Amino acid sequence: MTHDRQAAYPTEEPHRVKRIAYRASYAPEVVHAILDAGYVCHISFVEAGLPQIIPMTYWRDAEHVYFHSAAHGRFAEACKSGPIALSVTLMDALVLGHSAINHSVNFRSVVVHGRPEVILDREQKRAAMREFFRRTLPGRWETLRTVRDDELDAMSVFRLTLDQVAAKIRNEFPDQEDHMPETPVWTGILPCSTVFRPAVPDGRFPPVALPDHLKAFAGKPEFSDRIDGTR
């Protein structure tokens, strides 16, 4: 499924945002930007009638979100047999209001529903993993040894189509109260970010010079396109 820049994802149930719906977006460029800024998603599924949720690394390529797991196990079987929900949340600021009830968080989030497709072909798996590295650690794949066929056979690669998807964003100061409190209280936002720190070498192996593609990561925000907390 493809979308041009003017199109929007469908807004039918169950993925339509209901509460504070003005914060929702179904624009592909908004959804893509949030997904591309994150590294970790949470995937929920039902096993034996009980809800489960697992954090996973992921990556987006066009209109699909990809993730991988061991070839066998409850998570892989759940992804092969039933629908899942995938969520990504980026925290941008703590929001501090006049009262305890008037505090919040500025965030960007995406929720995707659907049935994942499992990729079985080895070369398609290899290509998917190469794309994962290209998007998360550019330049790294070219420095690594070749992935063996038995390693590819031991993993499952899934892709989830972005057609039942919604973004939700809070980018505001605290809600304004009807009556000012008698005691002055500082209000506003505390912006936050996660950054990459300098690389730490694995001392168990002979030293290797830090490659240029990793030097560039020190001090780089983990989440890009940060929002400053104002609407």
C-alpha positions in Angstrom: 0.0 0.0 0.0 1.4 3.4 -1.0 0.5 6.9 0.0 1.4 10.2 -1.7 2.2 13.2 0.5 -1.4 14.5 0.3 -3.0 11.2 1.3 -3.8 10.0 4.8 -4.1 6.6 6.4 -7.6 5.3 7.0 -9.3 6.4 10.2 -11.6 3.4 10.8 -11.7 1.4 14.0 -9.8 0.1 16.0 -6.9 2.4 15.4 -8.8 5.7 15.3 -7.8 8.0 18.2 -10.8 8.8 20.3 -9.6 10.7 23.4 -8.2 14.2 22.7 -8.6 13.5 19.0 -7.1 16.8 17.9 -3.7 15.5 18.8 -4.0 12.6 16.3 -2.5 12.5 12.9 -3.0 10.1 10.1 -0.6 11.8 7.7 2.1 9.4 6.4 4.8 12.0 6.7 4.1 12.5 10.4 3.9 8.7 11.1 7.1 8.1 9.1 9.0 10.9 11.0 8.1 9.5 14.4 8.9 5.9 13.4 12.2 7.0 11.9 13.2 8.9 15.0 12.9 5.9 17.4 14.8 2.7 17.9 12.6 0.6 20.3 9.0 -0.4 19.9 6.6 -2.4 22.1 4.7 -5.2 20.5 1.6 -6.6 22.2 -0.1 -9.9 21.4 -2.4 -12.5 23.1 -1.1 -15.9 24.2 -3.4 -18.4 25.8 -5.9 -15.7 26.5 -3.5 -13.5 28.3 -2.1 -10.2 27.1 1.7 -10.0 26.5 4.0 -7.2 25.5 7.6 -7.3 24.4 10.1 -4.5 23.6 11.9 -4.9 20.2 14.2 -2.9 18.0 12.6 -2.1 14.6 13.1 -0.2 11.4 10.8 1.3 8.8 11.2 0.8 5.0 8.6 2.6 2.9 5.1 1.5 4.1 6.3 -1.4 6.4 7.8 -1.7 9.8 10.3 -4.5 10.2 11.4 -6.4 13.3 13.1 -9.7 14.0 13.1 -12.5 16.6 14.2 -16.0 17.1 12.8 -18.3 14.5 10.8 -20.3 17.1 9.2 -19.3 20.4 5.9 -17.9 21.6 6.6 -14.4 20.1 7.3 -15.7 16.7 4.4 -18.1 16.7 2.1 -15.3 17.9 3.2 -13.0 15.0 2.7 -15.9 12.5 -0.8 -16.7 13.8 -2.6 -13.6 14.9 -2.9 -9.8 14.9 -0.6 -7.7 16.9 -0.3 -4.1 18.0 3.0 -2.2 17.7 3.7 1.1 19.5 6.5 3.6 19.5 6.7 6.6 22.0 9.2 9.4 22.0 9.2 11.5 25.2 10.1 15.2 24.6 9.4 17.0 27.8 7.9 16.9 31.3 4.9 19.4 31.5 4.6 21.1 34.9 1.3 22.8 35.8 -0.1 24.6 38.8 -1.5 21.4 40.4 -0.5 17.8 40.6 -3.3 16.9 38.3 -2.1 19.4 35.8 1.2 17.8 35.0 1.8 15.8 31.9 4.3 14.8 29.3 5.0 16.1 25.8 5.4 13.1 23.5 5.2 11.8 19.9 3.7 8.3 19.5 2.6 5.9 16.8 0.4 2.8 17.2 0.1 0.2 14.4 -2.4 -2.7 14.2 -2.2 -5.6 11.8 -1.0 -9.1 11.0 2.7 -9.3 10.3 4.1 -11.1 7.3 7.0 -13.4 7.9 9.9 -13.3 5.5 11.3 -16.8 4.8 13.7 -16.3 1.9 17.3 -16.0 3.1 18.3 -13.3 0.8 15.3 -11.2 1.6 16.2 -11.6 5.3 19.7 -10.6 4.6 18.5 -7.5 2.6 16.2 -6.6 5.5 19.0 -6.8 8.0 21.2 -4.7 5.8 18.5 -2.1 5.6 18.2 -2.2 9.4 21.9 -1.3 9.8 21.7 1.3 7.0 19.0 3.1 8.9 20.3 2.7 12.5 24.1 2.5 12.1 25.1 3.8 8.7 28.4 2.4 7.6 28.4 -0.5 10.1 27.2 -3.3 7.8 30.1 -2.9 5.5 32.6 -3.5 8.3 31.1 -6.7 9.6 31.7 -10.4 8.6 29.1 -12.0 6.4 26.0 -13.3 8.1 26.0 -17.1 7.8 23.0 -19.0 6.4 22.5 -20.9 9.7 22.3 -17.6 11.5 19.6 -16.4 9.0 17.8 -19.7 9.5 17.7 -19.2 13.2 15.9 -15.9 13.0 12.5 -14.7 11.8 12.0 -11.4 10.1 8.6 -9.9 10.1 7.1 -6.9 8.4 3.9 -5.0 9.3 2.1 -2.9 6.8 1.3 0.7 7.7 -2.4 0.8 6.8 -4.0 0.6 10.3 -2.0 3.3 12.0 -2.3 6.5 13.9 0.1 9.0 15.4 -0.6 11.1 18.5 1.4 14.1 19.6 1.3 16.4 22.6 3.4 19.5 22.1 1.9 22.1 24.5 2.4 24.0 27.8 0.3 23.0 30.8 -3.5 23.5 30.5 -4.4 26.9 31.8 -6.6 26.8 35.0 -9.7 28.9 35.4 -8.4 30.5 38.7 -4.9 31.4 39.5 -3.6 29.8 42.7 -2.9 32.0 45.7 0.7 30.8 46.0 2.9 31.4 43.0 4.0 28.2 41.3 6.5 27.8 38.5 4.9 26.3 35.4 6.4 25.3 32.1 8.1 22.4 30.5 11.4 20.5 31.1 12.6 19.4 27.7 14.4 16.1 27.7 16.4 14.1 25.2 18.5 10.9 25.0 21.9 11.2 23.4 24.6 8.8 22.5 27.7 9.0 24.7 31.3 8.2 23.6 31.8 4.6 22.5 33.3 2.2 25.1 35.6 -0.5 23.5 35.3 -4.2 24.4 38.5 -4.8 26.2 38.3 -8.6 25.7 39.6 -8.2 22.1 42.7 -6.6 20.6 42.2 -2.9 20.1 40.7 -1.6 16.9 40.6 2.1 16.0 37.1 3.6 16.3 35.7 3.9 12.8 34.5 7.3 11.5 30.9 6.2 11.3 30.8 5.6 15.1 32.7 8.8 16.0 29.8 10.8 14.6 27.4 9.2 17.1 28.9 10.7 20.2 26.6 13.5 21.4 24.1 12.8 18.6 20.4 12.8 19.8 18.9 9.4 19.8 15.5 11.0 18.8 15.8 13.4 16.0 13.5 16.3 15.0 12.9 17.2 18.6 9.9 19.4 19.4 10.5 22.3 21.8 7.3 21.9 23.8 5.3 24.7 22.4 2.3 24.2 20.2 
